[in-house]
């Protein structure tokens, strides 16, 4: 007897564990890990769907085990390696089983996936088949459309049918596919083919000699095989009525054929292979050579424009030659169109695409292309790390420093850590790339955990752009109250005269960041979030960027009645308006969360920029990530210190990264680039080293401060956030949790040095929920013990706290503690 550990989709924490079921003899040789099953559950033995994560030969229990009712799949939905990865995620990030497996399973609800069996009539040669196999084929013939596997099993009542279906599928007689049972349906087109009952002479005899167009259609289908209906009508200059006449005579069949939803709908030209520079070639060779000898993890630290993408492309080419698959990750949406162009331009139909802007059906079609082996590499955002490849050889994470690689929803995984684990499980290569690596990543490279590969020159041998630092305090003393310094204004004017493009960067959307009363200091805040609202001039309203609530702009102060209430701060919308006033003849576009919300809008702006239809592009950090426009020779950074003043230990690092990355958009063509860097903090080390474009000096300063004040990479950080609508209840619960965790953590020396809080979170109220926080700094050797304590206290509630009406958000090594 064999036994299966099954995970069921139940929210209660006491049910968040695998349940063991007996595998009946009829399923012993069929059931595999990664398949879905129907099991009896609870006192009433209600039949529910579950997911098998482990199969064992022995199991000791004092209880009589229930037996699996049925198997829903003919093959595993996910591999053993991905199951292992899901189990690791559960433990590493303190998530539930279903949360951990959700990103690994096919897109959507795993309970709503159905398996269909379809007959490929043109290959159904029944001569060498046994009676059981013939009965399956006859059943599919009689029912015409693809049949649910569960319905086929019920109607035919054939024991051990799965191996039989597998053999018929291997022989190309049937196809077995999975579909999601939702409002998303297969996309189909009308196709036409000759009736298999007749040969061509018999078909032409039925048509007769007078129907010339019908004869032409029949001959065309005989020579070329099946044809898409619309193309047939256009190609032969015929009509649908003529085709319908042939169908009435039973000469042809008109049927629906599934077509994949294209994730990329625009034509993509071939992207030629470039000869690698010496630096590029050395990095490329090192990765391929050292992988088999020393290391499977590499960091390419290359200046902006050093040609990291070409190295990635040629590494993928080598993997494909070896029959291996590849995953290429880019920050969420922003780099995807340009990266897709390069990879699809080089590798065509072998590329699948996964990112958040795809429709539900498009995502599922892309997943299925990967699962069936039609796609050999995937380009995508964070979730593409779970692509179901069978023979993974390479994972590339470009711009590895970006925040978007850390999930903010359960499971709160770090994509880089997940990639490391997956590469270890599947013996694949991991390549990280950035001009401004995360401090933790570079620290690992310095310690030899990654092999460090440096690219110090741009691929086109062009110099890095000159950076002009402007102290905005001096501008104000000269009477310039504009958001543009005199230097930036003159540079933009000269760039327009020379027909060159300009990028203006400000990491804040909207017209102004808040509305305030100059008499009493009142700031208009969101009633749901207790956070200042942002004014958007295009809709003439205040909007909360956390919950989306809007309200009218007050004309008098609600607190003191003063009329002196006005806008403060600057957003991208105001920069756009000011730029249009100063440069009325320039073609200006804005790229931020407001202008790219519609599907395809981001790509349209990029295309206009690439074709020269835009003179000045204004944007948020969307434009900082790897975009490559050869005609951009000027970048203006409106306020370099917007991220510098956030109450977060990573603020200097984020400021350095943003300035360096945005500056890197200039001078990527034949002309030297220039950057105007406007700041109120010119003496800050992150601004100084960004001006020098000297990562190593910044790293040395930052790593000393991290060690002194006990921040990563020298410790881990765990954030415990408790939130709910009752402020006092939230406060009571988190203090109770703190007391228990403190008592259970007696083994940690100098306890108070490791714990911060409990305190109100920096953003204390969001969406009507009050938020309190504990920050725990913990060394590696105590990490597992601490996670176990937190799990017992906050998740399993072993200490019987009253946790009604509160929720926990636990984040292991968060990228922000706001």
N, C-alpha and C positions, 0 to 999 in steps of 0.2 A: 504494500500500500504506500502511495505517495501523498504528500501533503502540500498545500499551497497557502502562502501568506498573501492575503487579499486586503487591499486598502479600499474602503468605501467612502463615498462623499457625504460625510456627516460633519456638521459644524461643531458640535459639542466637544470640548477638550477631552472629556473622558472617553470619547470614541475615536480620538486621534491616535490610533495604533493599528497595526495589521491584525486581522482576524484569521485564524487558521481553519482551513476546511480540508476534508478528505477529498482526494481526487479519485472518483470512481474508476473501475477497471476500463470502462469504455473510453475514458479520456486520458489514461496514463501516458500513452505514447503520442498524444496530440497536443496537450496543453503545454505551453511554454511561457517563460517569464516575459512580461510585456504584453500579454493578451488580456482582453476583457472577458469577464465571466458574469453569469447570473448566479447569485447565491441567496439562500434563505437567511433573513436577518431579523434579530430581535425576538421577543416572546411570541409574536404572531407569525414568525417565519415568513415575513413579507419578502417577495422576490425583488431584489435590487441589483443594480449593476456595480461591479467592482473591478479592480485592476490588480493583476497578479505581479507581485514584486519579487517573490522567491518561491522555489520549489525544493522541498526537502524529502529525503528518503525515510527519515525517522522523526517521530514526535511523541513526547511523553506528556500525557494529560490525565487529570483525574475526572475530566468531563467527557461525555460522549460527543464527538465532533460531528458537525453537520457536513453534508456532502454538497459539492458544487452541482448546481442544476444543469447548466449548459455553458458552452463556450461561444462567444459572439464573433470571434475573428478566426480566419484561417491561417494567419501569420501574425507575429508580434507587431504591435504598433510602434514600439521603441526597442532599442537594443539593450542587451545586458549592461553595456558600458554606460548608457544614458540612465538606466535605473540606478546604477551605483552612484552616478553623479547626483541624481535627485536625492538619494539617501544622505550623501555628503552635505548637500545644500541644507537639508533639514537640520542636521546637527550643527553645521557651521554658523547658520544665521537664525537659529532658534525659531524655525517656522513649523507649521503643521505639515503633515504628509501631503495633503492635497495641494496646499500652496506650493510646496517644493516641487511637486510633479506637474503642476499646471503649465509652466512654460516648456516642459519637455514633451508633453502630449500634443497631438495635433491641435491646430488653432480651434478654439471654441470649447464647448462642454463635452467632455469625453463620454458622458452618458447619452449624448444625442448623435453619436456616430453609428452609421449602419454599414454593413458589408453587403455588396451587391455582386451577383454572379451573372455574367453576360456571355452569350454564345457568339464566337467568331465564325459565322456560317461558312465563309469562304475556305476555312481550314478544317471543317468538320468531316474528316475522312473516318468513317466508322468501321472500316474493314477489320482493323487489328484491335478493336475494342471489345471488352467483355460485356456481358448483359447489363451489369450494374452501370457501367460507364455509358452504355447506349441509352439506358433509361433516363439518365441525367440529361443527356443531349436532347432526347425526345421531349422531355419536360420543358427545357428551355426553348425548343422550337415552338412548342404549342403555346407558350406564354408570350413569345415575341420579345417583350421589353426585358431589360435586366431585372432579375428577381432578387429579393431580399434573401440572404443566406438563411436566416431564421425561418422564413416561409418555405424555402426549398427543403430544409431539413424536416419541417413539420409535415409537408405534403408527401415526401418520398419515404420518410421513416427508414432511411438506410443507416445502419450502424457504421461507426468509424468512417463517416463520409469525408472528413477533412483530408486525409491522405489521398483519397481518390480525386478530390478537387485539385489538390496540389499537382498531381500527375497530369491531369487534363490541362492545367494552366501551363505547366512546363512544356507540354507538347503543342502549345499555341492554339488549342481548341476552344478554350474558354478564357475569359478574363475575370479576375476578382479585384474589385476596387472598393475603396471606402468613401463614403459621402457623409456630409453633415446633415442631420435632420433639422433644418431650420428654415427660415424664410428664404435663405439663399439657395437657389436651384442651379443645376447644371446649366451652363450656357451652351445652346445647341444651334446648329444651322441645318437647313434642308439640303440633303444630298441625294444624288440619283445614281442608280446602277442598273445594269441589265438583269432581268429575271434569270436566276440560275437554272430554271427548268428548261430553258431553250438555248440552243447554240445560235450563232449569228445567222445562219441560213434560215433556221426556223423562225427567228425573230423577224427577219426581212420579209419572209413569206406572209406573216401575219399582217405586217404593215402594208404590203402591196407596193406597186410600182409608181403610184401617182403622188403619194405623200412625200415629196422630196425632202422637206425639213425633218420629218420623222426618220427617214432613212439616214440622213446626215447625222442625226443625234445617235441613232443606234450604232452606226459605224464608229462614231467618235468614242462611245462608251466601250465598244468592243476593243478598240485599239488602246485607249488610255485608261480604262478601268473606271472606277467610281469618280464622280465629279460633283463639286459644290454647285448647287442649283443656280445661284446668281451668276457665277462665273461662266457656267455653261450657256446661259441665256445671252450674256454679253459676248462671249467668244464666238458663238455660232450665229449671232444676230437673229435669235429666235424668240419665242414668247413662252410664258408659263402655260398658256392654254395648249400649246403644241405638246409640251411635256406632259400635261395632264391627260391629253388624248392618248399618248403612249401608255400611261399608267392604266387608263380604262381598258386598253386592249391587253393588259397584263404583260406587256413586253418589258416594261421597266418597273422598278420599285423606287418610291420616294420615301425617305426615312430621315429621322433626326439623328445627327451625329454630334457628339460632344466636342466642343472646342475649348481649349484653355483660355482663361482670361489673361490677356497680356498685361503684365505689371508695367511694361514700358511700351507706350503707344506711339512714340515718335521714331522716325528712322534714325539709325545710329551709324555713322560712317566708320570705315575701318580705321583703327588707331595703330599706326605703324610702330614697329619695334625699333627702339633706339639703341645705339651703341652705348654701352655703359662707360662712364668715366672711370679713371683708375680707382678712385675712392669707392664708387658704386660697385665696381667689379670685385674689389677686395672684400667688401661686405657680403656680396652675393656668394662668392666662393667660400668664405669663412662659414657661413650658415650651412651650406651643403656639406662641407668637409667635416666640421666639428660636430655636427649632429650625430654622426655615427661613432664618434670617438669620446667626446667630453660632455657636451651640453645639448639640451634641446630647447633652451630658452635664451632669447637674444633681445637686446635693446639697441635699436638704431637711433642714435642721437644725432640728428642732422639739422643744420640750419635751415630756415625757411627757403624753399626753392632748391634744395640740394638733390632732388630727384628720388625721393624715397619710393614714390609710386611705381616708377619703372623697375626698381628692384623687386617690389612686390609682384609685378606682372611677370617678371622672368622667373621668380621663385614658383609661382603658380604653374607656369609652363613646364617647369621641371617636374612638378608633382603630377601633372596630367600625363606626362611621358611615362611615369612610373605606375600609372593607373590609380593614383591617389586623389582624394577630394580635398577641397580647400574652402576655408571660411575667411572672408575679408570683412572686418567690422569698421565702421566709420561712425562718428558722432551722430546722434539722432537727426535724421532728415537733411541737415545742412550740407554735408558733403556727398550725400547719396547720388544726386543727378550727375555730377561731374565724374564721380568714381564709376558709376554705371556706364557712362559713355566710354570710359577708357577700357574697362574690363569686357563689356559687351562688344566694343569695337575691336578688341583683340581676340576674344574667345566665343563670340556669337551666342548660339543657342545653348551652349553649355552652362550659361550663367542664369542663376535664379536670383530673385530680388525680394528682400523682406524688410519692410519698414512700416511705421505707424500710419502713413498716409494711404496705404493700400486699403481697398475695401475688404470686407470679411471674406468674400468669395475669392478675391485675388490672392489673399494670404494663404487660403487653403490650397488653391491650385499650385502656388509656388512650393508649399510644403510637400505636396504630393509629387511634384516633379523631382524634388530632392529624394524623397523616400523611394521612388521607383527607379532612380538612377538616371533619369533623363537629364538632370542637371548635375554637373560635376563640381561646381563652385557656386557659392552664394555670396552676394554683396548685400550688406544690410546693417541695420542698427543693432542695439544691444541684444534683442531677442534672437537674432540669427546665430548666436553662440550655441543654441540648442538644435541647430539644423540636423535632421536625422540621416547623416551620411553613414554609409556602411564601411568605408575605408578611408577614414580621415587621415590626412598627411600633414596639414598645415593650417594654423590659425594665425591671422595677421590682425593686429589691433592698431589702426592708425590714429594719430592724435590721442594717444593713450591717456593723456592728462585730463581729458574732458570729464566734467561732472556727470554727463549723461550715461557714462558706463556704470554708474552706481544706481541700482534700482531704488526708487522711492516708495514702491508698493511691495507688499509681501509676495514672495520672499525678497527681503532687502539685500540682494546679492551684489557682490562686486564682480563685474564681468571679467576683470583681469585675473582674479583669484579662481573664478570658475574655469576660465580658459587654461590656467596652469593645471588645474585638476584634470580637466578633460584630456589635455595633452599627455599627462602622465598615464591616464587610464588607457589611451588609445595609441600611445607611442608616436605622437605627432610632434611637429615643430611649432613653437610659439615665437612669433616675432612682434615686438612692440616698437612703435615708431613715434617720435615727437621731436620738435625743436625745443620744447620746454617740458621735459619729463616730470612726472610727479616726484616730489622729494623722496617718497618711499621707494619708488621704482629705481631712481638713480642710486639711492643708498644700497639697494639690493645688488645693483650692477657693480658698485664699488666693493662690495663684499664677495663678489664672484658668484652670486646666485643667478645672475644673468650674465651672458657674454656681452660686453659693451663694444659697440661698433660705432665709430664717429665719422660723420660727414661734415667737414669744416668749410667746404666751398659749395657755391651754387653750381648746379649742373651746367648752366650756360656760361660759367666763369665770371658772370657779372658780380660786381661788388654788392654787399648788403646795402640797403638804403641808408642815406645820411639822415640822422635824427636831430631835429632842432627842438631844444627844450624851451618852452615859453612859460615863465612865471606869471600866472594870471593876476597875482597881487600887484605886480608892477604895471600891468595893463590898466588896472583899476586906478592906480595912482596917476597915470597919464590921462585919465578921464575917459578911457575906453570901457563902456559898460556893456558892449556887445558880447554875445557868446563866441564871436570870432575874434581872435587876436589879430593885430595888424599884420603879423607875419603870415598867418593862415589865409587871411583875405587876399594878400598880394600873391601868394603861391597859387591859390585857386584861380585867380584872374589870369595869371601867366599860363597856367595849365590849359585853360579854356582857349586862350589865344593860340596855343600850340597844338590844338586838337588832341589833347591827351585827356585821359579819364581820371577822375578823382573819387576816392572813397572817404566818407566822413563817418566816424564811429562814435557812438554814445551808447553805453550799456543801460539805457533807460528809455522805455517806450512811453508814449503819451505826449501831451503838450507841456505839462509841468508836473513835478512830483507831489506837490501838495498845495492846498489852499489854506491860508492862515490869516488871522486878524492881527494887524500891527498894533492895535491898542491893548489887547489883553493877552495875546499869544495863543488864542484858541486855534486848533488845527482840526479841519473836518476829517473825521474818521469814520470808517465803516462800522455800522452798528452790529454787524455779525462778527466782525474780526478784530475790532479795536486797533485797526491799522490805518494810517493816513491813506486817503483815496487820491487817485491820480486824475488830473483833469485832461479830457480828450476833446480838443477843439472841434474835430470833425463831427462829433455828435452833440457838442456843447453840454456835456455832462461829466460828472465825476464817476469814476469806475474803480472798484476794488479789484486788484490783480490777484487776489487769493480766492475769493468766492464768486466774482463776476457781478456783484450787485452794483446798481447804478443809482444816482440821485441827481437832482438839479443843483446847480451852483447857487449858494446863498448870496444875496445881494447885501445883506446886513449880517453882522455877527450874531449867531443864535445865542451867544453867551452874554455879550455886553451891549449889543445893539449898535455897535459902531459900523460906519460905512467903509472903514478902512480895512476891508477884507479882500485879499488879492492872491494871485498865483505866485508861487515861489519854486525855484528850481527849473531845470530844463529837461525836456524829453525829446525823442526823435521827431515827433510831430512838429514841435516848435522849431527844431533845427531845420526841418524841411521848409516851413513857412518863411523863416528868416533867410534861408538860402535863395529861395525864389524871389524874394524882394531885392536881395543884393545882386543876384545874377539872373535877371528876368529872361534872358535869351537862352539860358542853359536848359538842357533836357535833364530833369531831375526825377529820381525815383527813391522810394523808401522801402526798406526791407526789415520788417519786424513782425511780432506776433499778430498785429492788427492787419497788416497788408498781405500776409501769407496764409490766412486761415482757410481760404478756399482751395480746393484740390487743383493742383497744377499751377497755382499762382507763383509759387517759389521758382519753379522751373521756367516760367515765362519771364520773370525778372532776370534770371541768370542768362537766358537766351538773348534778351534785349541788351544786356551788358556785354555779352560776348560778341554780338553783331555790331556794337558801336552805337546803338540807338539811345544809350544813356550816357550823359556827360558826367553826372555826379550821382553816386549811389550813397544814400544815407542809411545806416543800419545799426542794429544791436549786435550782440556777439555772434549772431548768425553769420555775419560776414567775416568773422575772424578766423574761420576754420578751413584753411587749406584751399580756398578758392584761387584760381589761377587765371588772371586776365592780363595778357602781355602789355596792353595799352594803358594800364593803371600805373602812373608814375608819381602820384601824390596820395598820401593817406593823412587825413587830419583826425587826431584823437582829441575830441572836444573836452573831455574831462577824464584824465588818466586815473584819478583817484576815487571814482565812484564806488569801487569795491574795497578800497583801502580802509575805509572807516567802518566797515561792518564788524560787529563784535564776534569775530571768529578767528581762531588761531591760523587759519589758512588764508586770511585776507591778503597778506603781502605776496604769497605765492600766486594767488589768483590774479592780482594786479600785474605782477611781472609777466605771467603767462598771456594775459589779454593784450597788454601793450606789445609784447614781442610778436605774438601771432598776428595782430592787426597790422603792425609795421611790416611784417613779411609779405603783405599783399602788394607792396609797392616794388616797382623795378624788376618784375619777373620776366620782362621782355628784353629788347636790345638797349633800351634807354635806362639810365641810372635813376633809381627811385629816391624820393624824399619823404620824410615823415615830420609833421609838425605835432609835437606832443605838448598839449596844454595841461597845466597842473597847478594846484595850490600847495603842493607838498614836494617841491623839487629836491629837497634834501633827503627824502626818505630813500633808504637803500634799495628798495624794489624799483623805484623810479630811476634812480641813478644807474643801476645795473641794466635796466631795460633800455635806457638811452645808449649805453655802451654795447648792448646786445651780448652781454657776457654772462652766460648761464652759470659757468663754473664759480665765478665770484659770488653770484647770488646764492648758489647752493651752499658754499662754504659758510656764508653769514647765517643763512636760514637754519642749517643743520646744527650749528652751535647753539642757536636760540632754542631749537626744538629739544636738544639734549638738556639744556639748562632748566627749562620749564616743564620737562617731562611730557612731551607730545610725540605722536608718531613720527618716525619709525621706532622710537625707543620704548614706547608702550603701545598697547592697544587701547582703544576707547570704546566703551559701550554706553549708548544713550538709552535711558529708560524714560519714556514719555507717557504720562497718564493724562487722559483728557475726558471731559464730559461736560454736560450743560450746567451742573451744579458746582460752583467754584469751591465751596467748603467741603463737599464730598470728595472732589478730586484732591484737595489739599490733605484731607485726612487719610485717604488711601495711600498716597505716595509717601507720607510720613510713616505710616505703618509698614510699608514695604521696605523703606530705608532702615527702620529699626531692626527688622528681621534679617535683612541682608548684612547689616553691620554685625549683628550677633553671630551669624553663620560664617562670617569672614574673619574669624579670630586668628586664622593662620597668616594673615597678611600683616607684615610689619608696618608701622607708621600709617595706620588706617586712614587718618584724616587727610594725609597727603594724596591719597588715591581717589577720594570721593569729593565731588563738588555738588552741593545741594543737600536736600531738595529745595529748588527755587522755582519761581515762575519761569517758563521758557521765554527766550528773547522775544518771540512773537506769542504773547500770552493768550490771545483769543483769536481763533480762526473758525469761521462758519458756526458761530454760537457755541463753540466748545472752548472751555478754559483748559490751559495746558500747563502742567508742572513737570519738572525734569530733574533727573539725577544723572550726572556724568561720572562714569567710573573709568579711571586710568588703571590698566592692569598689565603686568609683564607677561610674556609668553608662557612662562612656567606655571603661572596661576590661571591661565585663561580658561582651560576646560573646567576647572573647579568652579570658577566664578560663573560661567555660563550655566552650569548645572544648578547652582544656587538660584540664579535668576529664573530659570525654568521652573524650579519647584515653587518659588514664591509667586511669580507673576503669571505663569501659564497654567501649571497644574493646580495651583492654589492649595498646596498641601497644608498651609497654616490657617485655612478656613477664614480668610479675610472676607469682609462684605464688599464684593466687587460689582454689585448691581449698579447699572447706569454709568459705568466707566469703562474705558478701553485702554489697552496698552499698545504702544508702538516701541518696539525694541530694535535698535539699529546697532549692528556690530561694525565698528570702524566707519562711522558715517563720514561723508565728505563735507558735511556742514553740520554745525551744532545749533543752528537757528531753529 
